[in-house]
Amino acid sequence: MSAAQQKHATLSFEIFPPNTQVGEEKLMGTLAELGGLAPDFISVTCSNNKRNIEETTLKVAGYVKNRLGVATIAHLPAAYLTRQQVTDILKALDQLGIHQILALRGDIIPDVPPKTDFHYASDLVSFIRETAPHFKVSGACYPEVHPESCDRVTDIKHLKHKADQGCEHLITQLFFDNEIFYRFQENCQLADIQAPILAGIMPIINRKQALRLIKTSEAKLPRKFLAILDKYEHDPVALRDAGLAYAIDQIVDLVTQDVAGIHLYTMNNATTARHIYNATSSLFGKPAQENQQILQLG
Ligand code: FAD
């Protein structure tokens, strides 16, 4: 058996802190379910234009780490933060026992000039590596090129610079066409980017989500994917089933091709994550759930 066959891909989840108290209560149930799926980690997003990070990302990440006992990565967009603010956030994370960060620049808000301490995510990666080297840092990457980038080569050069500042691994933007991911992975290898790349997969399970995606996403939507949205436009159950099957198909292909890991954009939906887990857990070397029905072999 080859080394690649022995080492399993990681399976991790992304969640976002809710905006309301009701949402927060609901999230605790969601997190308990997600934690029960034994993910390698749960990452918690952070908005750069909302409430204080202590009340949102840190609170939720602390719950994941200390109440559920699951490893967590706190997202940290830094374009609107000063070095002192980042230092304070690192201290707060230290107190929570969280030492993994997804270092981001974050989106630039129109008409709101960013601060000048962290122009790019790479500045944040090197700042954390220098001032708090016990933190593990990850970075974001874009198989279909970051929308602000003038071209693919320049984007990969910037990614190489960011990875070289000390990224443990990279997590991709969502994509629906695995061939684009494989080409990106190859380009990263050519650029000598050695950090493992985790593939970001978002299951599309309802029409609202699909329409938002079509309107806002930079991701290429393959013919097979568009056909699902078209055919099951007025059949929510079939759209959900086909959307889940599409995501599972993507995951099976990626894991079979030895992807380093799958990062599932859960949209705080534990049912979706559980469904995907039940369909693929053995591929990740993870146990079946107690209530999961297993087909008899042979
Ligand atoms: P960077 O790596 O800094 O890149 C931004 C742009 O600058 C790119 O076009 C890059 O090519 C260019 N660039 C980089 N370095 C240089 C340089 N030295 N000179 C010139 N140009 C350069 N946003 C949030 O607000 N909160 C989140 O929680 C969040 N989570 C995310 C999770 C993942 C997995 C991903 C993929 C994205 C996430 N985002 C999040 C979105 C992200 O913040 C935006 O895509 C943002 O526009 C770019 O952030 P970045 O860290 O990738 O930026």
Residues whose N, C-alpha, C, O or C-beta is under 5 A from the ligand:
A	BS01	FAD	T45 C46 S47 N48 H75 P77 A103 L104 R105 G106 D107 H119 Y120 A121 S122 A140 C141 H146 E148 S149 T154 D155 H158 I171 T172 Q173
